[in-house]
Amino acid sequence: MKRLMLPALLAALASGPALADESLERENLARIQHELRLIQAQVRDAAGAADTTGRVRFRYDWLTRDLDLMAAAIDEHLDAPRQPRAVAPLRGDYRQ
């Protein structure tokens, strides 16, 4: 019985840091996502207060689009399934 438990224990210990790293990455991305939302609000406020009569104007619409793209990419990664996708089994025998 002990011989069967050792490989399972080793596998669990080996996968521990990988799960911790994945959790840390998800936490960091969620924090970045929160900061992006705060920045988006600041950009909206700045765009509303911007001088539109000047010869050179800042393109808040471009900045907003880029921030939206970054937020969408982070959302896509955070919403992705954590488990690998199922793969159809191979037939294996190719001779007739």
N, CA, C and O atoms as a MOPAC input file, in Angstrom:
PM7 MOZYME 1SCF
protein

 N      0.81600 1    -1.19100 1     0.00000 1
 C      0.00000 1     0.00000 1     0.00000 1
 C      0.86300 1     1.25900 1     0.00000 1
 O      0.55300 1     2.23000 1    -0.68900 1
 N      1.95600 1     1.23500 1     0.78400 1
 C      2.83800 1     2.39600 1     0.82900 1
 C      3.48200 1     2.65500 1    -0.51300 1
 O      3.75400 1     3.80400 1    -0.86100 1
 N      3.73000 1     1.59900 1    -1.27300 1
 C      4.36000 1     1.75800 1    -2.58800 1
 C      3.43900 1     2.51600 1    -3.53100 1
 O      3.91500 1     3.24400 1    -4.40200 1
 N      2.13400 1     2.36100 1    -3.37500 1
 C      1.18100 1     3.06500 1    -4.23100 1
 C      1.00700 1     4.51800 1    -3.80000 1
 O      0.72400 1     5.37800 1    -4.63400 1
 N      1.17300 1     4.79900 1    -2.52300 1
 C      0.97400 1     6.14800 1    -2.02100 1
 C      2.13200 1     7.06800 1    -2.36700 1
 O      1.93400 1     8.26400 1    -2.57600 1
 N      3.33500 1     6.52400 1    -2.42900 1
 C      4.50200 1     7.35500 1    -2.69600 1
 C      4.41900 1     8.06200 1    -4.04700 1
 O      4.64200 1     9.27200 1    -4.09100 1
 N      4.10800 1     7.37100 1    -5.16400 1
 C      4.00900 1     8.09800 1    -6.43600 1
 C      2.90900 1     9.16100 1    -6.42200 1
 O      3.07500 1    10.23200 1    -7.00700 1
 N      1.79400 1     8.87300 1    -5.76000 1
 C      0.71500 1     9.86000 1    -5.68900 1
 C      1.15300 1    11.08000 1    -4.88500 1
 O      0.85700 1    12.21600 1    -5.25700 1
 N      1.84700 1    10.84200 1    -3.79900 1
 C      2.34200 1    11.94000 1    -2.97900 1
 C      3.36100 1    12.78200 1    -3.73600 1
 O      3.31500 1    14.01100 1    -3.68000 1
 N      4.26700 1    12.13900 1    -4.43300 1
 C      5.27100 1    12.87000 1    -5.22200 1
 C      4.61000 1    13.69100 1    -6.32200 1
 O      5.01100 1    14.82700 1    -6.57500 1
 N      3.61200 1    13.12900 1    -6.96800 1
 C      2.90400 1    13.87000 1    -8.01600 1
 C      2.19500 1    15.08600 1    -7.43900 1
 O      2.20000 1    16.15400 1    -8.05000 1
 N      1.59100 1    14.93600 1    -6.27600 1
 C      0.90000 1    16.05500 1    -5.63900 1
 C      1.87500 1    17.15200 1    -5.24600 1
 O      1.59600 1    18.33700 1    -5.42800 1
 N      3.01400 1    16.75400 1    -4.70900 1
 C      4.01900 1    17.75300 1    -4.31600 1
 C      4.60400 1    18.45900 1    -5.52800 1
 O      4.87500 1    19.65900 1    -5.47600 1
 N      4.79800 1    17.73500 1    -6.60700 1
 C      5.37500 1    18.33400 1    -7.81500 1
 C      4.41400 1    19.32200 1    -8.45200 1
 O      4.85000 1    20.31000 1    -9.04300 1
 N      3.11500 1    19.07500 1    -8.34500 1
 C      2.15300 1    19.97400 1    -8.97900 1
 C      1.81600 1    21.16600 1    -8.08900 1
 O      1.19100 1    22.11700 1    -8.55800 1
 N      2.20500 1    21.14200 1    -6.84800 1
 C      1.89300 1    22.23100 1    -5.93000 1
 C      2.40100 1    23.57900 1    -6.37100 1
 O      1.60800 1    24.51600 1    -6.46000 1
 N      3.69700 1    23.73100 1    -6.65700 1
 C      4.19300 1    25.04400 1    -7.08600 1
 C      3.54500 1    25.53100 1    -8.37500 1
 O      3.33100 1    26.73200 1    -8.54100 1
 N      3.23100 1    24.62600 1    -9.28000 1
 C      2.59300 1    25.04600 1   -10.53400 1
 C      1.22400 1    25.63800 1   -10.25000 1
 O      0.84900 1    26.64800 1   -10.84500 1
 N      0.46800 1    25.01600 1    -9.34100 1
 C     -0.84000 1    25.56000 1    -8.99100 1
 C     -0.69500 1    26.88700 1    -8.27600 1
 O     -1.49500 1    27.79600 1    -8.49600 1
 N      0.29800 1    27.01700 1    -7.43300 1
 C      0.52500 1    28.27700 1    -6.73000 1
 C      0.89300 1    29.37400 1    -7.72100 1
 O      0.39900 1    30.49600 1    -7.61400 1
 N      1.74700 1    29.06300 1    -8.67500 1
 C      2.12700 1    30.05600 1    -9.68100 1
 C      0.92600 1    30.47600 1   -10.50500 1
 O      0.77900 1    31.65500 1   -10.82800 1
 N      0.05900 1    29.52200 1   -10.85300 1
 C     -1.12600 1    29.84300 1   -11.64600 1
 C     -2.07500 1    30.72700 1   -10.84300 1
 O     -2.64400 1    31.68000 1   -11.37400 1
 N     -2.24100 1    30.40900 1    -9.57100 1
 C     -3.10400 1    31.22500 1    -8.71800 1
 C     -2.53500 1    32.63300 1    -8.55800 1
 O     -3.28000 1    33.61300 1    -8.58700 1
 N     -1.23500 1    32.73100 1    -8.39200 1
 C     -0.59300 1    34.03700 1    -8.26800 1
 C     -0.75400 1    34.83900 1    -9.55500 1
 O     -1.01700 1    36.04100 1    -9.51600 1
 N     -0.59600 1    34.17500 1   -10.68600 1
 C     -0.77100 1    34.87100 1   -11.96500 1
 C     -2.20100 1    35.38200 1   -12.10300 1
 O     -2.41000 1    36.52500 1   -12.50900 1
 N     -3.17700 1    34.55900 1   -11.77300 1
 C     -4.57600 1    34.97500 1   -11.86700 1
 C     -4.86200 1    36.14700 1   -10.92900 1
 O     -5.58900 1    37.07300 1   -11.28700 1
 N     -4.28900 1    36.10000 1    -9.73000 1
 C     -4.46500 1    37.19600 1    -8.77700 1
 C     -3.84500 1    38.48100 1    -9.31800 1
 O     -4.44600 1    39.55000 1    -9.21800 1
 N     -2.65600 1    38.38300 1    -9.88400 1
 C     -1.99300 1    39.56600 1   -10.45600 1
 C     -2.78100 1    40.12500 1   -11.63100 1
 O     -2.92900 1    41.34100 1   -11.75600 1
 N     -3.28800 1    39.25200 1   -12.49000 1
 C     -4.08100 1    39.72300 1   -13.62900 1
 C     -5.38000 1    40.37700 1   -13.16800 1
 O     -5.80800 1    41.37200 1   -13.75400 1
 N     -6.00300 1    39.84400 1   -12.14500 1
 C     -7.21800 1    40.46100 1   -11.60700 1
 C     -6.91000 1    41.83700 1   -11.03400 1
 O     -7.70200 1    42.76800 1   -11.17800 1
 N     -5.75800 1    41.96300 1   -10.38400 1
 C     -5.33900 1    43.26700 1    -9.84400 1
 C     -5.09100 1    44.25600 1   -10.98700 1
 O     -5.49500 1    45.41500 1   -10.90500 1
 N     -4.42600 1    43.79600 1   -12.05300 1
 C     -4.18300 1    44.65800 1   -13.21900 1
 C     -5.51300 1    45.07200 1   -13.83500 1
 O     -5.68900 1    46.22300 1   -14.23500 1
 N     -6.45300 1    44.12500 1   -13.91000 1
 C     -7.77500 1    44.41800 1   -14.47900 1
 C     -8.47200 1    45.51700 1   -13.66000 1
 O     -9.09800 1    46.41500 1   -14.22300 1
 N     -8.36000 1    45.43700 1   -12.34700 1
 C     -8.95200 1    46.46000 1   -11.47900 1
 C     -8.31300 1    47.82400 1   -11.75900 1
 O     -9.00900 1    48.83200 1   -11.87700 1
 N     -6.99900 1    47.84200 1   -11.86200 1
 C     -6.29100 1    49.09200 1   -12.14000 1
 C     -6.67400 1    49.64900 1   -13.52000 1
 O     -6.80700 1    50.86100 1   -13.68700 1
 N     -6.84600 1    48.77000 1   -14.49200 1
 C     -7.26300 1    49.22200 1   -15.82700 1
 C     -8.63400 1    49.90400 1   -15.76800 1
 O     -8.85800 1    50.91400 1   -16.43500 1
 N     -9.53600 1    49.35700 1   -14.97800 1
 C    -10.86500 1    49.97300 1   -14.84800 1
 C    -10.76000 1    51.36100 1   -14.22100 1
 O    -11.47100 1    52.28200 1   -14.62400 1
 N     -9.87900 1    51.51000 1   -13.23900 1
 C     -9.67500 1    52.83000 1   -12.63900 1
 C     -9.09600 1    53.80500 1   -13.65700 1
 O     -9.50900 1    54.96300 1   -13.72300 1
 N     -8.14600 1    53.33700 1   -14.44100 1
 C     -7.53700 1    54.18300 1   -15.47700 1
 C     -8.57200 1    54.55400 1   -16.52900 1
 O     -8.60200 1    55.69400 1   -16.99100 1
 N     -9.41900 1    53.60800 1   -16.91100 1
 C    -10.45700 1    53.90700 1   -17.89800 1
 C    -11.37700 1    55.02200 1   -17.40300 1
 O    -11.78100 1    55.88500 1   -18.18200 1
 N    -11.70600 1    55.00700 1   -16.12000 1
 C    -12.53900 1    56.07500 1   -15.55600 1
 C    -11.80600 1    57.41600 1   -15.60400 1
 O    -12.40500 1    58.44800 1   -15.90600 1
 N    -10.51100 1    57.39500 1   -15.30400 1
 C     -9.72800 1    58.62700 1   -15.36900 1
 C     -9.65000 1    59.14700 1   -16.79900 1
 O     -9.72100 1    60.35500 1   -17.02500 1
 N     -9.50800 1    58.25400 1   -17.75400 1
 C     -9.44200 1    58.66000 1   -19.16300 1
 C    -10.76800 1    59.28000 1   -19.58500 1
 O    -10.77800 1    60.28300 1   -20.29700 1
 N    -11.89000 1    58.69900 1   -19.15700 1
 C    -13.19600 1    59.28200 1   -19.48500 1
 C    -13.32200 1    60.69600 1   -18.91000 1
 O    -13.79800 1    61.61400 1   -19.57800 1
 N    -12.88400 1    60.84600 1   -17.66200 1
 C    -12.93600 1    62.17200 1   -17.04200 1
 C    -12.03900 1    63.15900 1   -17.78700 1
 O    -12.43600 1    64.29500 1   -18.04600 1
 N    -10.83400 1    62.72100 1   -18.12700 1
 C     -9.89700 1    63.59600 1   -18.83800 1
 C    -10.42400 1    63.95700 1   -20.22000 1
 O    -10.26100 1    65.09100 1   -20.67200 1
 N    -11.05400 1    63.00100 1   -20.89200 1
 C    -11.60100 1    63.27000 1   -22.22600 1
 C    -12.73000 1    64.29500 1   -22.13800 1
 O    -12.87600 1    65.14500 1   -23.01700 1
 N    -13.52200 1    64.20900 1   -21.07500 1
 C    -14.61400 1    65.16800 1   -20.90100 1
 C    -14.12600 1    66.57200 1   -20.60200 1
 O    -14.79300 1    67.54900 1   -20.94600 1
 N    -12.96800 1    66.68300 1   -19.96600 1
 C    -12.42600 1    67.99300 1   -19.59800 1
 C    -11.39700 1    68.51000 1   -20.60400 1
 O    -10.85600 1    69.60100 1   -20.42100 1
 N    -11.12300 1    67.75400 1   -21.64800 1
 C    -10.05700 1    68.11800 1   -22.59400 1
 C    -10.44600 1    69.32200 1   -23.44100 1
 O    -11.61700 1    69.52800 1   -23.76000 1
 N     -9.44900 1    70.10300 1   -23.79300 1
 C     -9.62100 1    71.24600 1   -24.69800 1
 C     -9.70300 1    70.71000 1   -26.12800 1
 O     -8.74100 1    70.13400 1   -26.63500 1
 N    -10.83600 1    70.89900 1   -26.76300 1
 C    -11.03000 1    70.39200 1   -28.12800 1
 C    -10.74000 1    71.45600 1   -29.18200 1
 O    -10.87800 1    71.20200 1   -30.37900 1
 N    -10.33800 1    72.65100 1   -28.73900 1
 C    -10.08700 1    73.72500 1   -29.70800 1
 C     -8.61400 1    73.85100 1   -30.06600 1
 O     -8.26200 1    74.59700 1   -30.97900 1
 N     -7.76500 1    73.14600 1   -29.37300 1
 C     -6.32900 1    73.24900 1   -29.62600 1
 C     -5.92600 1    72.64800 1   -30.96500 1
 O     -6.62800 1    71.80800 1   -31.52800 1
 N     -4.77700 1    73.10000 1   -31.46100 1
 C     -4.26600 1    72.60900 1   -32.74100 1
 C     -3.85800 1    71.13900 1   -32.62800 1
 O     -4.09200 1    70.35500 1   -33.54900 1
 N     -3.26100 1    70.77600 1   -31.52500 1
 C     -2.85500 1    69.39000 1   -31.28300 1
 C     -3.71800 1    68.85200 1   -30.14700 1
 O     -3.77700 1    69.42800 1   -29.06100 1
 N     -4.38600 1    67.73000 1   -30.42500 1
 C     -5.26600 1    67.13900 1   -29.42700 1
 C     -4.83100 1    65.71000 1   -29.12200 1
 O     -4.32800 1    64.98900 1   -29.98400 1
 N     -5.03900 1    65.33500 1   -27.88700 1
 C     -4.74500 1    63.96900 1   -27.47500 1
 C     -5.90800 1    63.08000 1   -27.90700 1
 O     -7.07300 1    63.44700 1   -27.75000 1
 N     -5.58600 1    61.91900 1   -28.44600 1
 C     -6.61500 1    60.99400 1   -28.94300 1
 C     -7.08100 1    60.07800 1   -27.81800 1
 O     -6.62400 1    58.94000 1   -27.70400 1
 N     -7.98400 1    60.57500 1   -26.99600 1
 C     -8.52900 1    59.77700 1   -25.90200 1
 C     -9.29700 1    58.56900 1   -26.43400 1
 O     -9.33500 1    57.52200 1   -25.78700 1
 N     -9.90100 1    58.70800 1   -27.60000 1
 C    -10.63500 1    57.58600 1   -28.17500 1
 C     -9.69200 1    56.42600 1   -28.51400 1
 O    -10.06400 1    55.26500 1   -28.34200 1
 N     -8.50400 1    56.71500 1   -28.98100 1
 C     -7.52600 1    55.66500 1   -29.27700 1
 C     -7.03700 1    55.00300 1   -27.98200 1
 O     -6.90300 1    53.78200 1   -27.90400 1
 N     -6.77700 1    55.83200 1   -26.97600 1
 C     -6.33800 1    55.30000 1   -25.68900 1
 C     -7.42400 1    54.41300 1   -25.08300 1
 O     -7.13500 1    53.33600 1   -24.56300 1
 N     -8.66800 1    54.86900 1   -25.15200 1
 C     -9.79100 1    54.08100 1   -24.63200 1
 C     -9.89000 1    52.74500 1   -25.34700 1
 O    -10.10600 1    51.71700 1   -24.70600 1
 N     -9.73700 1    52.74400 1   -26.65600 1
 C     -9.80900 1    51.50300 1   -27.43700 1
 C     -8.69300 1    50.54600 1   -27.02300 1
 O     -8.92900 1    49.34900 1   -26.85600 1
 N     -7.48200 1    51.07100 1   -26.85800 1
 C     -6.36200 1    50.22000 1   -26.46000 1
 C     -6.55300 1    49.65900 1   -25.04300 1
 O     -6.24300 1    48.49400 1   -24.79400 1
 N     -7.05000 1    50.46500 1   -24.13200 1
 C     -7.32200 1    49.98200 1   -22.78000 1
 C     -8.41300 1    48.90900 1   -22.79800 1
 O     -8.33400 1    47.92300 1   -22.06600 1
 N     -9.43300 1    49.10900 1   -23.64300 1
 C    -10.49000 1    48.10100 1   -23.77800 1
 C     -9.94000 1    46.78900 1   -24.31900 1
 O    -10.34200 1    45.71100 1   -23.87900 1
 N     -9.01300 1    46.88500 1   -25.28200 1
 C     -8.39700 1    45.66900 1   -25.83200 1
 C     -7.59100 1    44.92300 1   -24.77200 1
 O     -7.65200 1    43.69700 1   -24.69000 1
 N     -6.84100 1    45.66000 1   -23.96600 1
 C     -6.06400 1    45.02600 1   -22.90300 1
 C     -6.98300 1    44.36000 1   -21.88000 1
 O     -6.73300 1    43.23200 1   -21.45400 1
 N     -8.04300 1    45.06300 1   -21.49200 1
 C     -8.97900 1    44.50700 1   -20.51400 1
 C     -9.66000 1    43.25800 1   -21.07400 1
 O     -9.85100 1    42.27800 1   -20.35400 1
 N    -10.02400 1    43.29300 1   -22.34600 1
 C    -10.67000 1    42.12800 1   -22.96900 1
 C     -9.72600 1    40.93400 1   -23.02900 1
 O    -10.14600 1    39.79700 1   -22.81200 1
 N     -8.46400 1    41.18300 1   -23.31900 1
 C     -7.48900 1    40.08700 1   -23.38200 1
 C     -7.29200 1    39.45700 1   -22.00400 1
 O     -7.17600 1    38.23700 1   -21.88900 1
 N     -7.25500 1    40.28200 1   -20.96600 1
 C     -7.11700 1    39.74700 1   -19.61100 1
 C     -8.37400 1    38.96600 1   -19.22500 1
 O     -8.28300 1    37.87800 1   -18.65700 1
 N     -9.54500 1    39.52500 1   -19.53600 1
 C    -10.79800 1    38.80700 1   -19.25500 1
 C    -10.82500 1    37.45500 1   -19.95200 1
 O    -11.22200 1    36.45000 1   -19.36400 1
 N    -10.40200 1    37.44000 1   -21.20500 1
 C    -10.40500 1    36.19800 1   -21.97900 1
 C     -9.50800 1    35.15400 1   -21.30800 1
 O     -9.86700 1    33.97900 1   -21.22400 1
 N     -8.35500 1    35.58700 1   -20.83700 1
 C     -7.44000 1    34.65200 1   -20.17900 1
 C     -8.01000 1    34.18100 1   -18.83800 1
 O     -7.92100 1    32.99800 1   -18.50700 1
 N     -8.58500 1    35.09000 1   -18.07800 1
 C     -9.13500 1    34.72300 1   -16.77300 1
 C    -10.37000 1    33.83800 1   -16.90100 1
 O    -10.62300 1    32.99900 1   -16.03700 1
 N    -11.13500 1    34.01800 1   -17.96600 1
 C    -12.34900 1    33.23000 1   -18.16400 1
 C    -12.09200 1    31.89100 1   -18.83900 1
 O    -12.98600 1    31.04700 1   -18.91000 1
 N    -10.87700 1    31.69400 1   -19.33200 1
 C    -10.55800 1    30.43400 1   -20.01600 1
 C    -10.61600 1    29.28300 1   -19.01700 1
 O    -10.27300 1    29.45000 1   -17.84700 1
 N    -11.04800 1    28.13000 1   -19.48000 1
 C    -11.10600 1    26.98400 1   -18.56800 1
 C     -9.71600 1    26.62500 1   -18.06000 1
 O     -8.72800 1    26.71200 1   -18.79000 1
 N     -9.65800 1    26.22200 1   -16.80400 1
 C     -8.38100 1    25.84900 1   -16.20200 1
 C     -7.98000 1    24.43800 1   -16.60000 1
 O     -6.79900 1    24.09100 1   -16.55600 1
 N     -8.93300 1    23.63800 1   -16.98100 1
 C     -8.65300 1    22.25900 1   -17.36300 1
 C     -8.32700 1    22.20300 1   -18.85100 1
 O     -8.87100 1    22.98600 1   -19.63000 1
 N     -7.45500 1    21.29900 1   -19.25400 1
 C     -7.19500 1    21.13500 1   -20.68000 1
 C     -8.46400 1    20.67600 1   -21.39700 1
 O     -9.30400 1    19.98000 1   -20.82600 1
 N     -8.57900 1    21.07600 1   -22.63600 1
 C     -9.73700 1    20.66200 1   -23.42300 1
 C     -9.66100 1    19.17900 1   -23.74100 1
 O     -8.57800 1    18.61000 1   -23.87900 1
 N    -10.82500 1    18.56800 1   -23.85400 1
 C    -10.89000 1    17.15000 1   -24.20400 1
 C    -10.45900 1    16.97200 1   -25.65900 1
 O    -10.81400 1    17.76300 1   -26.53300 1
 N     -9.70800 1    15.94300 1   -25.88700 1
 C     -9.23100 1    15.62900 1   -27.24000 1
 C     -9.84200 1    14.30300 1   -27.65100 1
 O     -9.88000 1    13.35300 1   -26.86900 1
 N    -10.31800 1    14.24700 1   -28.88100 1
 C    -10.90700 1    13.00500 1   -29.37700 1
 C     -9.83700 1    11.91600 1   -29.40900 1
 O     -8.69400 1    12.18300 1   -29.77800 1
 N    -10.20000 1    10.69800 1   -29.02700 1
 C     -9.20400 1     9.62000 1   -29.02500 1
 C     -8.75000 1     9.28100 1   -30.44300 1
 O     -9.50800 1     9.40200 1   -31.40600 1
 N     -7.50200 1     8.85600 1   -30.54000 1
 C     -6.95000 1     8.43700 1   -31.82600 1
 C     -7.36200 1     7.00200 1   -32.10800 1
 O     -7.58000 1     6.21500 1   -31.18600 1
 N     -7.46600 1     6.67200 1   -33.37200 1
 C     -7.81100 1     5.29500 1   -33.73100 1
 C     -6.64200 1     4.36700 1   -33.45700 1
 O     -6.83300 1     3.28600 1   -32.90100 1
 N     -5.44900 1     4.76200 1   -33.83300 1
 C     -4.26900 1     3.99000 1   -33.51500 1
 C     -3.87500 1     2.94300 1   -34.52500 1
 O     -2.68000 1     2.73400 1   -34.73300 1
 N     -4.80500 1     2.27900 1   -35.15900 1
 C     -4.48700 1     1.23700 1   -36.13500 1
 C     -4.79400 1     1.76700 1   -37.52600 1
 O     -5.95500 1     1.98200 1   -37.87300 1
 N     -3.73900 1     1.97800 1   -38.33000 1
 C     -3.92200 1     2.61300 1   -39.63300 1
 C     -3.84500 1     1.62200 1   -40.78300 1
 O     -3.89500 1     2.03100 1   -41.94200 1
 N     -3.72700 1     0.35100 1   -40.50100 1
 C     -3.66300 1    -0.66000 1   -41.55800 1
 C     -5.02900 1    -1.24700 1   -41.77300 1
 O     -5.83300 1    -1.34700 1   -40.84700 1
 N     -5.29200 1    -1.64300 1   -43.03100 1
 C     -6.54700 1    -2.31800 1   -43.36000 1
 C     -6.29300 1    -3.76400 1   -43.65000 1
 O     -7.22800 1    -4.50700 1   -43.94800 1

